[in-house]
């Protein structure tokens, strides 16, 4: 039961004022179909901004919301998100050599937590140092 998606909150009073409320549901395009007719309705709609904001905030995957497709809304959300911090919270101390075969050149970081030797295929934990 926990795997079921949570219901979206009601969109608000703006939803009842949208121009699309007068259009039959089969008018709107399916995924991959041309959305030009649906976009023409959105261009004149007084609640287009509220509609778009709702769809972006709750990541609605289907339909035209605020004149935008899901892919366009996803790009918009990415552009408006806060940039992620580049400062790591921990550093991995580099390995000098494989503890099994002594190899230096074939040691690579594996899954950010383990060192892996390409020669003998041994894995061992990477040492972590907290930053700040």
Buried (B, 14 or more C-beta within 10 A) or exposed (E): EEEEEEEEEEBEEBBEEBBBEEEEEEEBBEEEEEBEEBBEBBEEBEBBEBBBBBBBEEEBEEBBBBBBBBEBBBEBEEEEEEEEEEEEEEEBEEBEBBBEEEBEEBBEEEEEEEBBBEEEEBEBEBEEEEEE
